[in-house]
């Protein structure tokens, strides 16, 4: 089955998800984005052709390191570029269609990000140091009080450590665990 692709991706035999990705990449002429084994602490394999982080180093957020946050950002943009995740059209807080970005609270599961405008995104990440602007945003845009952004804590927690303790160290390998098609993550995107 799919023998013409197997030789190009022989090193992926142990992972059914990786094999499905490899077949999809080969069929869609995305051979520049093949999976390569890498010996590092973040991942057993990496996707090539990922976007490169060109901005300053990010601080720890919810216990997630700069490297973990960048991996989540790369995976989100890989999924958008591949058509597996819809490009954001509106901010999930304000409804704005200007300067949209994607936000994750959990960088170990970045495949369901929240679309937010840049100004909202900056206020959201600054809420620990500057809670008043964030509280005003929540007050203005909350309808029921049950919206995802209403439940965010104003004190930083180490969510990354809690998730590693609960699920094990393998949880950091977001590329191996990503629910790539055929699971269709675009259907699960938050709006």
C-alpha positions in Angstrom: 0.0 0.0 0.0 1.4 3.4 -1.1 4.8 1.7 -1.8 5.9 4.6 -4.1 5.7 6.9 -1.1 7.1 4.4 1.5 10.7 4.6 0.1 10.8 8.4 0.5 9.5 8.2 4.0 10.9 4.9 5.2 12.2 6.4 8.5 8.6 7.2 9.5 7.3 3.6 9.7 6.7 3.7 13.4 4.1 6.5 13.3 0.8 6.0 11.4 0.0 9.7 11.7 3.4 10.7 10.3 2.9 8.2 7.5 -0.5 9.7 6.6 1.1 13.2 6.6 3.9 11.9 4.4 1.4 10.5 1.9 -0.6 13.7 1.9 2.6 15.8 1.4 3.8 13.6 -1.4 0.4 13.7 -3.2 0.0 17.4 -2.8 3.5 18.2 -4.1 4.7 19.4 -0.7 7.8 17.3 -0.7 9.8 20.3 0.6 7.9 19.7 3.8 8.9 16.2 4.6 9.5 14.9 8.1 13.0 14.3 9.3 14.2 12.6 12.4 15.9 15.0 14.8 17.7 14.2 18.0 16.6 17.0 20.4 14.7 17.4 23.5 11.6 18.9 21.9 10.7 16.3 19.2 11.6 13.0 17.6 10.9 14.5 14.2 10.4 17.9 12.8 8.6 19.3 9.7 10.9 21.1 7.3 9.8 24.3 5.7 8.2 25.7 8.9 8.0 29.4 9.3 11.0 30.9 11.1 10.5 33.0 14.3 12.2 36.4 13.5 11.2 38.4 16.6 12.7 38.8 20.0 12.7 35.9 22.5 9.4 35.5 24.2 9.0 35.2 28.0 7.6 32.1 29.7 3.8 32.1 29.5 1.8 29.6 31.6 5.1 27.7 32.1 5.7 27.3 28.4 9.2 28.2 27.3 10.1 30.4 24.3 10.9 27.3 22.4 7.6 25.6 23.2 5.7 28.7 22.2 7.5 29.0 18.9 6.8 25.3 18.2 3.1 25.9 18.8 3.2 29.0 16.5 5.0 27.0 13.8 2.5 24.2 14.0 -0.5 26.6 13.8 1.0 28.3 10.7 1.9 25.0 9.1 -1.7 23.8 9.5 -3.1 27.1 8.1 -0.7 26.9 5.1 -1.6 23.3 4.6 -5.3 24.0 4.7 -5.9 21.9 7.8 -6.8 24.9 9.9 -8.9 27.8 8.6 -7.2 31.2 8.4 -8.8 33.4 11.0 -11.4 35.9 9.7 -12.6 37.5 12.9 -11.3 38.2 16.4 -13.1 35.8 18.8 -13.4 38.6 21.4 -14.1 41.8 19.5 -15.3 40.6 16.1 -12.7 42.7 14.4 -11.2 41.5 11.1 -8.0 43.7 11.4 -4.5 42.4 12.3 -5.6 38.9 13.3 -3.3 36.5 15.2 -3.8 33.2 16.9 -3.7 32.7 20.7 -3.0 29.6 22.7 -3.2 29.1 26.4 -1.9 25.5 26.0 1.1 25.3 23.7 1.1 21.5 24.1 -2.2 21.4 22.2 -1.9 24.4 19.8 -4.2 22.9 17.1 -7.3 24.8 18.3 -6.1 28.4 18.7 -8.3 31.4 19.4 -8.3 34.0 16.7 -7.7 37.5 18.2 -6.7 40.9 17.0 -3.2 42.0 17.7 -4.2 44.7 20.2 -6.3 42.1 22.1 -3.5 39.6 21.9 -1.0 42.0 23.5 -3.5 43.0 26.3 -4.2 39.3 26.9 -0.5 38.4 27.4 0.1 41.5 29.5 -2.9 40.8 31.8 -0.6 39.5 34.6 1.3 42.7 34.8 -1.5 45.1 33.6 -4.8 43.6 34.6 -6.9 46.8 34.3 -6.8 47.0 30.5 -7.6 43.3 30.2 -10.5 43.6 32.7 -12.0 46.5 30.6 -11.8 44.3 27.5 -13.6 41.4 29.3 -16.2 43.8 30.7 -16.9 45.3 27.2 -17.0 42.1 25.2 -18.4 39.4 27.5 -22.0 38.5 26.8 -22.6 35.6 29.2 -19.4 35.5 31.2 -18.8 32.0 30.1 -16.7 32.9 27.0 -13.2 31.5 26.9 -11.5 34.8 27.6 -13.7 35.5 30.7 -12.2 32.4 32.4 -8.6 33.4 32.1 -6.7 33.8 35.3 -5.1 37.1 36.2 -2.2 35.3 37.9 0.2 33.2 35.9 0.1 29.5 36.5 2.5 26.8 35.4 0.1 24.9 33.2 3.1 23.3 31.3 4.4 21.6 34.4 0.9 20.4 35.4 0.4 18.9 31.9 3.8 17.2 32.0 3.1 15.8 35.4 -0.3 14.6 34.3 0.5 13.2 30.8 4.3 12.6 30.9 7.3 14.2 29.2 6.1 13.1 25.7 3.4 15.8 25.8 6.0 18.4 24.6 6.2 16.6 21.2 3.4 18.6 19.6 4.3 17.5 16.0 4.0 13.8 16.9 0.8 14.3 18.8 -0.9 16.7 16.4 -4.3 15.5 15.1 -3.3 16.0 11.4 -5.8 14.8 8.8 -7.5 12.5 8.4 -8.8 13.7 11.8 -9.6 17.2 10.3 -8.5 19.8 12.8 -10.2 22.5 10.8 -13.5 21.3 12.0 -12.4 21.7 15.6 -11.1 25.2 15.2 -12.5 27.6 17.8 -14.3 30.7 16.7 
